[in-house]
């Protein structure tokens, strides 16, 4: 980054995207990361449950998958399983 400041700006689009990705990961708070993991898992579950008709006999599950507290729980669970090496 220091070198880019000396020369002006970064013009390589690939490099800009990589630097942007790294910076976003560095500034992301742990809670935001956990919620992101929860949202990703909820999205997978929403697709799976929809395909298998779960929402027909358990409609409240759809609301759970949108609840922020449940998303936080899903995210913590995903993080825990990743740290154990299961994912």
Secondary structure, 3 states (H helix, E strand, C coil): CHHHHHHCCCCCHHHHHHHHHHHHHHHCCHHHHHHHHHHHHHHHHHHHHHHCCHHHHCCHHHHHCCCHHHHHHHHHHHHHHHHHCCC
